[in-house]
Amino acid sequence: MTDEQQTTTNGQRIVGRLAPTPSGYLHLGNAVNFVLTWLLVRRAGGTLHLRIDDLDRARLRRPYLENIFRVIDWLGLDYDYGPSGPDNFLRHHSQLLHLPDYNYLLRRLAQRPGLVYGSPRSRTALAEAPVVPLATPGAAWRARVPASTAVAFADGWQGTVRVPLADEMPDFIVRKKDGVAAYQLASVADDLRLGTTLIVRGLDLLPSTAAQLWLAAQLPETSSFNPARAQFYHHGLLTDAVGTKLSKSTQATGDQGVLGLAGPAVVYAAAARLLGLPAAAGQSLAALQEEMSRGGACPRPPGASLFL
């Protein structure tokens, strides 16, 4: 594999990540995303990290953490850097170890006049709520997204996309009510720390990508997280017979999650169909990788989903 093959179109070396959250058993969509990420990184001869997002301590459970490693093994995937198991993760890789980095960025955001404000309303509340000082106990910090703000970037599978951020994710949370950094900020910090240059997500996370790009641009410390540095690939979603996105509960099976399916071939087949590959390519991970190495992966058209 040459250096040219190992770089993005902007000259950055390919560094990808698997980024599960141990707040439930991994479902079919998680597994498909893992496979797609692994295929793209391995085809490029890049580096793959396992990054587990565990800031949501209220929902973290030991069985959910163990499930992540079991699913990776079950799928036959490997990664180059990251925890070797649950205990190693908790000791050496937990996001709690990076709280000082997140808190530094939160302080920097607070120093920008008018950029963040305190809010007593919950994430799901629709009604307007009063703005309160950032130091107010129990208040979340929200980023003030100006009206008409939109974020545009080139997506490897969807082409040029434009996300109306002010409509899709207005004034999103950057620090939760418990004082801990929220997902959008922590994800930017972690991807910069890992040197991530390739990010694979479902189409439902387009607003999150836009929010992270906009947020990163607000500080010089995070401004290098941008479309010139990272490639984004947003894939279609898994849907039922009437086109409804499959929920986590629908995609999971009891207390095993995706491990309750007949076997990993179900995941490979779903990945092949999302990539527009022949059915034979979805019979095994090796077949998928071989087809990808021949350049046979054709992205689905923008907005496409996979009917199961």
C-alpha positions as CSV (number, residue, x, y, z in Angstrom):
1,M,0.0,0.0,0.0
2,T,1.6,3.3,-1.1
3,D,1.5,6.6,0.8
4,E,-0.9,8.0,-1.8
5,Q,-3.3,5.1,-1.2
6,Q,-3.2,5.7,2.5
7,T,-4.2,9.4,2.4
8,T,-7.4,11.3,1.9
9,T,-8.0,13.4,-1.1
10,N,-6.5,16.3,0.9
11,G,-3.3,14.5,1.8
12,Q,-4.2,13.3,5.3
13,R,-3.5,9.8,6.3
14,I,-6.6,7.6,6.8
15,V,-7.5,7.2,10.4
16,G,-10.9,5.9,11.3
17,R,-12.7,4.9,14.4
18,L,-15.4,2.6,15.8
19,A,-17.3,4.8,18.3
20,P,-20.0,2.8,20.2
21,T,-21.7,3.9,23.4
22,P,-22.2,1.3,26.2
23,S,-25.7,2.5,27.0
24,G,-27.4,-0.6,25.5
25,Y,-26.7,-3.8,23.6
26,L,-25.4,-3.1,20.1
27,H,-28.0,-3.5,17.4
28,L,-27.9,-4.3,13.7
29,G,-27.3,-0.7,12.7
30,N,-24.3,-0.5,14.9
31,A,-22.9,-3.7,13.5
32,V,-23.4,-2.6,9.9
33,N,-21.7,0.7,10.7
34,F,-18.7,-1.2,12.2
35,V,-18.4,-3.3,9.0
36,L,-18.6,-0.3,6.7
37,T,-16.0,1.6,8.7
38,W,-13.7,-1.4,8.8
39,L,-14.0,-1.9,5.1
40,L,-13.2,1.7,4.1
41,V,-10.2,1.9,6.5
42,R,-8.7,-1.4,5.6
43,R,-9.1,-0.7,1.8
44,A,-7.1,2.5,2.3
45,G,-4.5,0.8,4.4
46,G,-5.3,3.2,7.2
47,T,-5.4,3.0,11.0
48,L,-8.5,2.0,13.0
49,H,-9.2,3.0,16.6
50,L,-11.8,1.7,19.0
51,R,-13.2,4.7,20.8
52,I,-15.9,3.9,23.3
53,D,-18.1,6.9,24.4
54,D,-18.9,6.4,28.0
55,L,-19.7,9.9,29.3
56,D,-23.3,8.9,29.9
57,R,-22.6,7.2,33.2
58,A,-26.2,6.9,34.2
59,R,-26.9,4.3,31.4
60,L,-23.5,2.6,31.3
61,R,-23.7,-1.1,32.3
62,R,-20.9,-3.7,32.5
63,P,-22.9,-6.1,30.2
64,Y,-23.2,-3.4,27.6
65,L,-19.5,-2.7,27.7
66,E,-18.7,-6.4,27.3
67,N,-21.1,-6.6,24.4
68,I,-19.1,-4.2,22.4
69,F,-16.0,-6.5,22.4
70,R,-18.1,-9.6,21.8
71,V,-19.7,-8.0,18.7
72,I,-16.4,-6.9,17.3
73,D,-15.1,-10.5,17.7
74,W,-18.3,-12.0,16.3
75,L,-18.0,-9.8,13.2
76,G,-14.4,-10.9,12.7
77,L,-13.1,-7.3,12.8
78,D,-9.8,-6.0,14.1
79,Y,-8.6,-2.6,15.2
80,D,-5.1,-1.1,15.6
81,Y,-5.5,1.0,18.8
82,G,-7.8,1.0,21.7
83,P,-8.9,-1.0,24.7
84,S,-8.3,-4.8,24.7
85,G,-11.3,-5.5,26.9
86,P,-13.7,-3.9,29.5
87,D,-11.2,-3.7,32.3
88,N,-8.5,-2.3,30.1
89,F,-11.0,0.3,28.8
90,L,-12.1,1.5,32.2
91,R,-8.5,1.8,33.4
92,H,-6.8,3.4,30.4
93,H,-9.3,4.5,27.8
94,S,-12.4,5.9,29.4
95,Q,-13.6,9.3,28.4
96,L,-13.4,10.2,32.1
97,L,-9.7,10.4,31.7
98,H,-10.1,13.3,29.3
99,L,-12.5,15.4,31.4
100,P,-9.8,18.1,31.8
101,D,-9.5,18.4,28.0
102,Y,-13.3,18.8,27.6
103,N,-13.5,21.2,30.5
104,Y,-10.8,23.4,29.0
105,L,-12.7,23.6,25.7
106,L,-15.9,24.5,27.7
107,R,-14.1,27.3,29.4
108,R,-12.8,28.6,26.1
109,L,-16.3,28.5,24.6
110,A,-17.6,30.4,27.7
111,Q,-15.0,33.1,27.0
112,R,-16.5,33.8,23.6
113,P,-19.1,36.6,24.1
114,G,-22.6,35.4,23.4
115,L,-21.6,32.0,22.1
116,V,-23.0,29.8,25.0
117,Y,-25.7,30.5,27.5
118,G,-27.2,28.7,30.5
119,S,-30.5,27.0,30.1
120,P,-32.8,25.2,32.6
121,R,-34.8,23.4,29.9
122,S,-34.3,19.8,29.1
123,R,-33.1,18.4,25.8
124,T,-36.5,17.6,24.6
125,A,-38.4,20.6,25.8
126,L,-39.9,22.6,22.9
127,A,-41.1,25.7,24.8
128,E,-38.8,28.7,25.2
129,A,-37.1,28.9,28.6
130,P,-35.3,31.8,30.2
131,V,-31.6,32.3,29.7
132,V,-29.7,31.9,33.0
133,P,-26.1,32.5,33.9
134,L,-23.6,29.8,33.1
135,A,-22.8,29.3,36.8
136,T,-26.5,28.5,37.6
137,P,-26.6,25.1,39.4
138,G,-28.3,22.4,37.3
139,A,-28.3,24.5,34.1
140,A,-27.1,23.1,30.8
141,W,-24.9,25.1,28.5
142,R,-26.2,25.6,25.0
143,A,-24.4,27.0,21.9
144,R,-26.3,29.9,20.4
145,V,-26.7,29.0,16.7
146,P,-27.6,32.1,14.7
147,A,-30.7,32.0,12.6
148,S,-30.3,30.8,9.1
149,T,-27.0,29.1,9.9
150,A,-26.3,26.3,7.5
151,V,-23.3,23.9,7.2
152,A,-22.2,22.5,3.8
153,F,-19.6,19.8,3.2
154,A,-18.7,17.1,0.7
155,D,-19.8,13.6,1.7
156,G,-18.1,10.6,0.2
157,W,-21.4,8.8,-0.4
158,Q,-24.0,11.6,-0.5
159,G,-22.1,14.2,-2.5
160,T,-22.3,17.8,-1.4
161,V,-24.7,18.2,1.5
162,R,-26.1,21.3,3.1
163,V,-27.6,21.1,6.6
164,P,-29.8,23.9,7.9
165,L,-28.3,23.7,11.4
166,A,-30.5,26.4,12.9
167,D,-33.5,24.4,11.9
168,E,-32.2,20.9,12.4
169,M,-30.3,21.3,15.7
170,P,-30.9,24.8,17.1
171,D,-29.0,25.9,20.2
172,F,-27.7,22.4,20.9
173,I,-26.2,21.4,24.3
174,V,-22.4,21.5,24.8
175,R,-22.5,20.9,28.6
176,K,-25.1,18.8,30.3
177,K,-26.9,19.7,33.5
178,D,-24.5,17.5,35.5
179,G,-21.6,19.6,34.4
180,V,-20.1,17.1,32.0
181,A,-19.3,17.9,28.4
182,A,-22.1,16.8,25.9
183,Y,-21.6,14.5,23.0
184,Q,-21.0,17.1,20.3
185,L,-18.1,18.7,22.1
186,A,-16.6,15.5,23.4
187,S,-16.7,13.9,20.0
188,V,-14.8,16.7,18.3
189,A,-12.2,16.7,21.1
190,D,-11.8,12.9,20.8
191,D,-11.5,12.9,17.0
192,L,-8.8,15.6,17.2
193,R,-7.0,13.6,19.8
194,L,-7.0,10.4,17.8
195,G,-6.2,12.2,14.5
196,T,-9.4,10.9,12.9
197,T,-9.7,11.7,9.2
198,L,-12.5,9.3,8.1
199,I,-15.9,9.2,9.8
200,V,-18.7,6.8,8.9
201,R,-22.2,7.6,10.2
202,G,-25.8,7.0,9.3
203,L,-27.8,9.6,7.5
204,D,-29.7,10.4,10.7
205,L,-26.5,11.8,12.1
206,L,-26.1,14.4,9.4
207,P,-27.2,17.2,11.8
208,S,-24.7,16.0,14.4
209,T,-21.9,16.2,11.9
210,A,-23.0,19.7,10.9
211,A,-23.2,20.7,14.6
212,Q,-19.7,19.4,15.3
213,L,-18.2,21.2,12.2
214,W,-19.8,24.5,13.2
215,L,-18.8,24.1,16.9
216,A,-15.2,23.2,16.0
217,A,-14.9,26.4,13.8
218,Q,-15.7,28.6,16.9
219,L,-12.3,28.0,18.5
220,P,-8.8,27.9,17.2
221,E,-8.0,24.9,19.3
222,T,-10.6,22.8,17.4
223,S,-10.8,24.5,14.0
224,S,-8.7,21.8,12.4
225,F,-11.7,19.5,12.7
226,N,-13.1,20.5,9.3
227,P,-14.0,19.0,5.9
228,A,-10.6,19.7,4.6
229,R,-9.1,17.4,7.2
230,A,-11.7,14.7,7.5
231,Q,-13.7,12.7,5.1
232,F,-17.3,12.0,6.0
233,Y,-19.4,9.0,4.8
234,H,-23.1,9.0,5.7
235,H,-24.8,5.8,4.8
236,G,-28.4,4.9,4.3
237,L,-30.5,3.6,7.2
238,L,-32.1,0.3,7.9
239,T,-35.8,0.4,7.3
240,D,-38.8,-1.9,7.6
241,A,-41.3,-2.8,4.9
242,V,-43.0,0.6,4.9
243,G,-39.8,2.6,5.0
244,T,-39.7,3.4,8.7
245,K,-36.3,3.5,10.3
246,L,-35.7,0.5,12.5
247,S,-35.5,1.4,16.2
248,K,-32.8,0.1,18.5
249,S,-35.4,-2.2,20.1
250,T,-36.5,-3.5,16.7
251,Q,-32.9,-4.2,15.6
252,A,-31.8,-5.8,18.8
253,T,-32.7,-9.2,20.1
254,G,-33.3,-9.5,23.8
255,D,-30.3,-9.3,26.1
256,Q,-27.9,-10.1,23.3
257,G,-28.6,-7.3,20.8
258,V,-27.3,-8.1,17.3
259,L,-25.6,-11.3,18.7
260,G,-29.1,-12.8,18.8
261,L,-29.3,-12.9,15.0
262,A,-28.6,-16.1,13.1
263,G,-25.1,-15.1,12.4
264,P,-22.9,-12.2,11.1
265,A,-23.8,-13.0,7.5
266,V,-27.0,-11.0,8.2
267,V,-24.8,-7.9,8.9
268,Y,-22.5,-8.6,5.9
269,A,-25.5,-8.9,3.6
270,A,-26.9,-5.6,4.8
271,A,-23.6,-3.8,4.3
272,A,-23.3,-5.2,0.8
273,R,-26.8,-3.9,-0.1
274,L,-26.0,-0.5,1.3
275,L,-22.9,-0.3,-0.8
276,G,-24.7,-1.5,-3.9
277,L,-22.6,-4.6,-4.2
278,P,-23.7,-8.0,-5.6
279,A,-25.5,-10.3,-3.2
280,A,-22.5,-12.7,-3.3
281,A,-20.3,-10.0,-1.8
282,G,-22.4,-10.1,1.4
283,Q,-21.8,-13.8,2.1
284,S,-18.7,-13.2,4.2
285,L,-16.4,-10.5,5.4
286,A,-13.7,-11.7,3.1
287,A,-16.0,-11.5,0.1
288,L,-17.0,-7.9,1.0
289,Q,-13.3,-7.0,1.4
290,E,-12.4,-8.6,-2.0
291,E,-15.2,-6.7,-3.8
292,M,-14.2,-3.5,-2.1
293,S,-10.5,-4.0,-3.1
294,R,-11.7,-4.2,-6.8
295,G,-13.3,-0.8,-6.4
296,G,-16.7,-2.3,-6.7
297,A,-18.4,-0.3,-4.0
298,C,-21.1,2.0,-5.5
299,P,-22.7,4.4,-3.0
300,R,-26.4,4.5,-2.9
301,P,-28.0,7.7,-4.1
302,P,-28.5,10.6,-1.6
303,G,-31.1,9.7,1.1
304,A,-31.1,6.0,0.2
305,S,-32.1,3.5,2.8
306,L,-31.9,-0.2,3.0
307,F,-35.1,-2.2,3.0
308,L,-34.8,-5.4,5.1
